[in-house]
Amino acid sequence: MKKLIALFAVTTLASTSAIAAIALSGAASVSYDDNGASPSATSYDADLSFVGTAGGTTVTIGMDVDTTAAITGATMASKIGPMTISADMHNATEDTNDDGDNDYRAQQDDTGVTVSLDAPIGDATVGLDNSGNVTVSGTFSGVTVSHTVKNGADTTTGSASIAGMDISVTNDAGDSTWTLGTTVSGVALTLSSSNNVTATFGLTGNTMTISHFGAVASKAATAIQTNGVYAATAKYSRAKANAYTTVAISRSLTSGATLSATYKDSDDSLTLKAAVAF
């Protein structure tokens, strides 16, 4: 492993002066939320992404520029035959607030180097990474299946398009979830096992999206912690959340910007947003 990391470092050093292509992309938005009965608020967001490529090596750097031009990510990846070596060089600041989405309960050090190997065997591909996880994936009779073997937390996902319906099923250490998507009379519908329903359809030059988010039950943490760092198989606490519905209307302008208005019934709020991506 040390030799592989050293080889990656030497390869990277040799390629840094030869980066011939840098792609710049980003997005920016401004939102006004009347917050229902609470005081109104205006928020801003602007992000940039720089991707430099030299041969088989790619460097990606993300920035959040609406605050103090903070770096949000820095990764470098190189592919050597069936082997991929990736280095995460930025320790991101994570949101540790419990908002019902199984967030981390403590700041994590997510820097490190990952070495993975993908080998095709028949119609399947077998992958192995330096954490010991083995992934078998492939498409059989139109059904795409991926199974990852991890210590105490095996994960299996399957997806397929059947009779106009897109179906995806995931089993994570015995906990199964699914999503279903289809289009009926021009209306795109999605339904998930968490009782979330979304309907999107055109409306006189605009796009209307109606979404219902099901209630979320609280869940105790089953985190495994060693030396102040939670294990990759840790399950974090989840706060209780009530069901709510949103109605959003958006319109794309010839200027390239998108205007949207979103109503949320849980707090009777209306949010107006202008956004652009490049």
C-alpha positions as CSV (number, residue, x, y, z in Angstrom):
1,M,0.0,0.0,0.0
2,K,2.8,2.5,0.9
3,K,4.5,1.8,-2.5
4,L,1.2,2.4,-4.3
5,I,0.7,5.7,-2.5
6,A,4.3,6.7,-3.2
7,L,3.8,5.8,-6.9
8,F,0.7,8.0,-7.0
9,A,2.6,10.9,-5.4
10,V,5.4,10.7,-8.0
11,T,2.9,10.4,-10.9
12,T,1.1,13.5,-9.6
13,L,4.2,15.5,-9.2
14,A,5.2,14.7,-12.7
15,S,1.9,15.7,-14.1
16,T,1.2,19.0,-12.3
17,S,3.2,21.1,-14.7
18,A,1.5,19.5,-17.7
19,I,-2.2,20.2,-17.0
20,A,-3.5,21.3,-20.4
21,A,-7.2,21.7,-19.7
22,I,-9.0,23.4,-16.8
23,A,-12.8,23.4,-16.9
24,L,-14.7,26.1,-14.8
25,S,-18.3,25.7,-13.8
26,G,-20.5,27.1,-11.1
27,A,-23.9,28.2,-9.9
28,A,-25.3,31.2,-8.0
29,S,-28.7,32.0,-6.5
30,V,-30.5,34.6,-4.3
31,S,-33.6,33.6,-2.3
32,Y,-36.2,35.6,-0.4
33,D,-38.3,33.7,2.1
34,D,-41.2,35.4,3.9
35,N,-41.0,32.6,6.5
36,G,-44.7,32.8,7.2
37,A,-45.4,34.3,10.5
38,S,-41.7,34.6,11.3
39,P,-39.4,37.5,10.1
40,S,-38.5,37.3,6.5
41,A,-34.9,36.5,5.4
42,T,-32.8,36.8,2.3
43,S,-30.0,34.3,1.5
44,Y,-27.3,33.9,-1.1
45,D,-25.3,31.0,-2.5
46,A,-22.5,31.0,-5.1
47,D,-20.2,28.0,-5.8
48,L,-17.4,27.4,-8.3
49,S,-15.8,24.1,-9.5
50,F,-12.4,23.8,-11.1
51,V,-11.5,20.6,-12.9
52,G,-8.0,20.1,-14.3
53,T,-7.1,17.1,-16.5
54,A,-3.8,15.8,-17.6
55,G,-3.8,12.4,-19.2
56,G,-5.4,10.0,-16.8
57,T,-5.1,12.3,-13.8
58,T,-7.9,14.6,-12.7
59,V,-7.8,17.3,-10.0
60,T,-11.1,18.7,-8.8
61,I,-11.4,21.8,-6.5
62,G,-14.7,23.2,-5.2
63,M,-15.2,26.6,-3.6
64,D,-18.1,28.3,-1.8
65,V,-17.6,32.0,-2.7
66,D,-20.7,33.7,-1.1
67,T,-19.0,33.8,2.3
68,T,-15.3,33.9,2.6
69,A,-14.2,32.0,-0.6
70,A,-13.9,28.8,1.4
71,I,-12.6,25.6,-0.2
72,T,-15.3,22.9,-0.1
73,G,-13.4,20.0,-1.7
74,A,-10.1,19.0,-3.2
75,T,-9.6,15.6,-4.8
76,M,-7.1,14.1,-7.1
77,A,-7.7,10.8,-9.0
78,S,-5.5,8.8,-11.4
79,K,-6.2,5.6,-13.2
80,I,-3.5,3.0,-14.0
81,G,-5.0,0.1,-15.9
82,P,-7.7,-1.5,-13.8
83,M,-6.5,0.4,-10.7
84,T,-7.9,3.8,-9.5
85,I,-6.1,5.8,-6.9
86,S,-7.9,8.7,-5.4
87,A,-6.8,11.2,-2.8
88,D,-9.2,13.4,-0.8
89,M,-7.0,16.3,0.3
90,H,-9.7,18.5,2.0
91,N,-11.2,17.9,5.4
92,A,-14.7,19.3,4.8
93,T,-16.7,21.0,7.6
94,E,-19.8,18.9,8.0
95,D,-23.2,20.0,9.2
96,T,-23.6,18.3,12.6
97,N,-27.2,19.6,13.2
98,D,-29.7,16.8,13.5
99,D,-32.3,17.7,10.9
100,G,-33.7,14.2,10.5
101,D,-31.3,13.1,7.8
102,N,-29.0,11.0,9.8
103,D,-26.3,13.6,10.0
104,Y,-22.9,13.1,11.7
105,R,-23.0,13.9,15.4
106,A,-19.3,15.0,15.4
107,Q,-16.9,16.5,12.9
108,Q,-15.1,13.8,10.8
109,D,-11.7,13.7,9.3
110,D,-12.5,12.6,5.7
111,T,-9.1,13.0,4.1
112,G,-7.2,10.0,2.9
113,V,-6.1,7.9,-0.1
114,T,-8.3,5.2,-1.6
115,V,-7.0,2.5,-3.9
116,S,-9.6,0.5,-5.8
117,L,-9.4,-2.3,-8.4
118,D,-12.1,-3.1,-10.9
119,A,-11.8,-6.4,-12.8
120,P,-14.4,-7.6,-15.4
121,I,-15.5,-11.2,-15.0
122,G,-18.0,-12.2,-17.6
123,D,-21.0,-9.8,-17.5
124,A,-20.0,-8.6,-14.0
125,T,-17.3,-6.3,-12.6
126,V,-15.6,-7.0,-9.3
127,G,-14.2,-4.1,-7.4
128,L,-11.9,-4.1,-4.3
129,D,-10.9,-1.1,-2.3
130,N,-8.3,-0.6,0.4
131,S,-10.9,-0.6,3.2
132,G,-11.6,-4.3,2.4
133,N,-15.0,-3.7,0.7
134,V,-15.8,-5.9,-2.3
135,T,-18.3,-4.8,-4.9
136,V,-19.9,-7.0,-7.6
137,S,-21.9,-5.1,-10.2
138,G,-23.4,-5.8,-13.6
139,T,-26.5,-5.6,-15.8
140,F,-28.4,-8.9,-16.4
141,S,-31.5,-9.1,-18.6
142,G,-32.0,-5.3,-18.3
143,V,-31.7,-5.3,-14.5
144,T,-28.6,-3.5,-13.0
145,V,-27.5,-5.0,-9.7
146,S,-24.7,-4.0,-7.4
147,H,-23.7,-5.8,-4.2
148,T,-21.1,-4.4,-1.8
149,V,-19.7,-6.7,0.9
150,K,-18.7,-4.8,4.0
151,N,-18.1,-5.9,7.6
152,G,-21.5,-6.0,9.2
153,A,-23.1,-3.7,6.6
154,D,-23.6,-5.4,3.2
155,T,-25.4,-3.2,0.7
156,T,-27.4,-4.4,-2.4
157,T,-29.0,-2.2,-5.0
158,G,-31.0,-3.1,-8.0
159,S,-32.6,-0.9,-10.7
160,A,-34.6,-1.6,-13.9
161,S,-37.0,0.0,-16.4
162,I,-40.1,-2.1,-16.8
163,A,-43.2,-1.2,-18.8
164,G,-42.4,2.5,-18.6
165,M,-41.5,2.5,-14.9
166,D,-38.1,3.1,-13.4
167,I,-37.7,1.0,-10.3
168,S,-34.8,1.1,-7.8
169,V,-34.5,-1.0,-4.6
170,T,-31.7,-0.8,-2.0
171,N,-31.0,-3.1,1.0
172,D,-28.6,-1.6,3.4
173,A,-27.7,-4.1,6.2
174,G,-31.2,-5.4,6.3
175,D,-32.9,-2.0,5.9
176,S,-34.7,-1.9,2.5
177,T,-35.8,1.3,0.6
178,W,-37.3,1.7,-2.9
179,T,-38.2,4.4,-5.4
180,L,-40.6,4.2,-8.3
181,G,-40.8,6.7,-11.2
182,T,-43.1,6.9,-14.2
183,T,-44.8,9.4,-16.6
184,V,-48.6,9.6,-17.0
185,S,-50.1,12.0,-19.5
186,G,-47.1,14.2,-19.5
187,V,-46.9,14.2,-15.7
188,A,-43.7,12.8,-14.1
189,L,-44.5,11.0,-10.9
190,T,-42.1,9.6,-8.3
191,L,-42.9,7.6,-5.2
192,S,-40.6,6.3,-2.5
193,S,-40.8,3.9,0.4
194,S,-40.5,6.9,2.8
195,N,-44.0,8.0,1.6
196,N,-42.5,10.9,-0.5
197,V,-44.5,11.7,-3.6
198,T,-43.5,14.2,-6.4
199,A,-45.5,15.2,-9.5
200,T,-43.9,17.5,-12.1
201,F,-45.7,18.9,-15.1
202,G,-45.7,21.8,-17.5
203,L,-48.0,24.8,-17.0
204,T,-48.3,27.5,-19.6
205,G,-44.6,27.9,-20.1
206,N,-43.7,27.1,-16.5
207,T,-42.9,24.0,-14.6
208,M,-45.0,23.1,-11.5
209,T,-43.7,20.5,-9.0
210,I,-45.9,19.3,-6.2
211,S,-44.1,17.3,-3.5
212,H,-45.3,15.6,-0.4
213,F,-42.7,14.5,2.2
214,G,-43.8,11.8,4.7
215,A,-43.3,12.0,8.4
216,V,-40.0,10.8,9.7
217,A,-39.8,8.8,13.0
218,S,-37.0,9.4,15.4
219,K,-34.2,6.9,15.5
220,A,-31.5,6.3,18.1
221,A,-27.9,6.3,17.1
222,T,-25.9,3.1,16.8
223,A,-22.6,4.8,16.1
224,I,-19.3,3.0,16.7
225,Q,-16.6,5.4,17.8
226,T,-12.8,4.8,18.0
227,N,-10.4,7.5,19.1
228,G,-12.9,10.3,18.5
229,V,-13.8,9.1,14.9
230,Y,-17.0,7.3,14.0
231,A,-16.7,4.1,11.9
232,A,-17.9,4.0,8.3
233,T,-20.6,1.5,9.4
234,A,-22.0,3.9,12.1
235,K,-25.7,4.8,12.0
236,Y,-26.5,8.2,13.4
237,S,-29.4,9.6,15.3
238,R,-32.4,10.9,13.4
239,A,-34.8,13.5,14.7
240,K,-38.6,13.3,14.3
241,A,-40.0,15.3,11.5
242,N,-43.7,16.1,10.6
243,A,-45.1,15.5,7.1
244,Y,-45.3,18.6,4.8
245,T,-46.1,19.5,1.2
246,T,-44.5,22.0,-1.1
247,V,-45.7,23.6,-4.4
248,A,-43.0,25.1,-6.6
249,I,-43.4,26.9,-9.9
250,S,-40.3,27.7,-12.0
251,R,-39.6,29.4,-15.3
252,S,-36.4,29.4,-17.4
253,L,-35.6,32.9,-18.8
254,T,-33.8,33.6,-22.1
255,S,-31.0,35.2,-20.0
256,G,-30.1,31.8,-18.7
257,A,-31.5,32.3,-15.2
258,T,-34.3,30.4,-13.6
259,L,-37.0,32.0,-11.4
260,S,-39.0,29.9,-8.9
261,A,-41.6,30.4,-6.2
262,T,-42.1,27.7,-3.6
263,Y,-44.9,27.4,-1.0
264,K,-44.5,25.2,2.0
265,D,-47.6,24.4,4.1
266,S,-45.8,23.4,7.3
267,D,-45.0,27.0,8.1
268,D,-47.1,28.8,5.5
269,S,-44.0,30.3,3.9
270,L,-43.3,31.5,0.3
271,T,-39.8,31.5,-1.1
272,L,-38.8,33.4,-4.2
273,K,-35.5,32.4,-5.8
274,A,-33.4,33.4,-8.8
275,A,-30.6,31.0,-9.9
276,V,-28.1,30.6,-12.7
277,A,-25.7,27.9,-13.6
278,F,-22.8,28.0,-16.0
